[in-house]
Amino acid sequence: MKDILDIVIVIMFVIMVAMFIINFNRQQIKKHTDKLEKNEEKNKANNEVKDKINE
Protein backbone atom coordinates (compact mmCIF):
# COMPACT_ATOMS: atom_id res chain seq x y z
CA MET A 1 0.00 0.00 0.00
CA LYS A 2 2.82 2.41 0.87
CA ASP A 3 4.49 1.68 -2.46
CA ILE A 4 1.35 2.60 -4.36
CA LEU A 5 0.97 5.81 -2.36
CA ASP A 6 4.61 6.74 -3.02
CA ILE A 7 4.15 6.15 -6.74
CA VAL A 8 0.99 8.31 -6.81
CA ILE A 9 2.75 11.13 -4.96
CA VAL A 10 5.75 11.01 -7.31
CA ILE A 11 3.46 11.05 -10.36
CA MET A 12 1.55 14.03 -8.96
CA PHE A 13 4.82 15.85 -8.27
CA VAL A 14 6.06 15.21 -11.81
CA ILE A 15 2.78 16.49 -13.26
CA MET A 16 2.96 19.65 -11.12
CA VAL A 17 6.54 20.36 -12.22
CA ALA A 18 5.59 19.77 -15.87
CA MET A 19 2.63 22.16 -15.59
CA PHE A 20 4.85 24.81 -13.99
CA ILE A 21 7.40 24.52 -16.80
CA ILE A 22 4.72 24.63 -19.51
CA ASN A 23 3.04 27.71 -18.02
CA PHE A 24 6.36 29.47 -17.48
CA ASN A 25 7.30 28.85 -21.11
CA ARG A 26 3.92 30.20 -22.28
CA GLN A 27 4.45 33.31 -20.17
CA GLN A 28 7.92 33.89 -21.61
CA ILE A 29 6.73 33.32 -25.18
CA LYS A 30 3.89 35.83 -24.68
CA LYS A 31 6.31 38.35 -23.18
CA HIS A 32 8.65 38.12 -26.15
CA THR A 33 5.90 38.19 -28.78
CA ASP A 34 4.43 41.30 -27.16
CA LYS A 35 7.87 42.89 -27.21
CA LEU A 36 8.29 42.03 -30.91
CA GLU A 37 4.87 43.47 -31.76
CA LYS A 38 5.73 46.67 -29.90
CA ASN A 39 9.03 46.98 -31.78
CA GLU A 40 7.28 46.36 -35.13
CA GLU A 41 4.74 49.10 -34.39
CA LYS A 42 7.54 51.46 -33.41
CA ASN A 43 9.48 50.70 -36.59
CA LYS A 44 6.35 51.17 -38.70
CA ALA A 45 5.72 54.58 -37.12
CA ASN A 46 9.35 55.58 -37.67
CA ASN A 47 9.19 54.53 -41.32
CA GLU A 48 6.02 56.59 -41.84
CA VAL A 49 7.73 59.64 -40.35
CA LYS A 50 10.76 59.12 -42.60
CA ASP A 51 8.51 58.76 -45.65
CA LYS A 52 6.76 62.05 -44.85
CA ILE A 53 10.09 63.81 -44.37
CA ASN A 54 11.41 62.49 -47.71
CA GLU A 55 8.36 63.74 -49.65
N, C-alpha and C positions, 0 to 999 in steps of 0.2 A: 504493500500500500504506500509506504514512504517513497519507494522508487517511482511509482506512478505520479505522486504529488510533486516530486523533484523534477520530473520530466515536464509536467504541465507548467510549473513555475519557470523553468528555463525557456520553454517555448514562448510563454507570455513575455518574458524579458526580451527575447530576440525580436518578437513582433513589435514591442514598444520601441526598441532601438531602431529598427527598420523604419517605423513610422516617423520617428524624430528626424532621421537622415533624409527621408523623402520630403518631408515638409520643409526642412531647412534648405534643401536644394531648390524647391519650388520658390521659396522666399528670395533666395539669391538670384535665381533666374529672372524673377519679376523685377527685382531691384535693378538689374543690369539692363533689361529690356526697356524699363522706364527711362533709364539714363540715356540709352541710345536714342529713344524717341525724342527726348528733350534736346539732345545734341542735333538731331536731324532738323527739328523745328528751328533751332537757332541758326543752323547753317542756311536753311531755306530763307529765313528772314534776312540774313546777311547778304545772300545772293540777290535778293530782290532790291535791297538798298544799293548794291553795286550796280545793278542793271539800270536803276533810275539815275544814278550819278553818271553813268557812261552815255546816257541818251543825249 
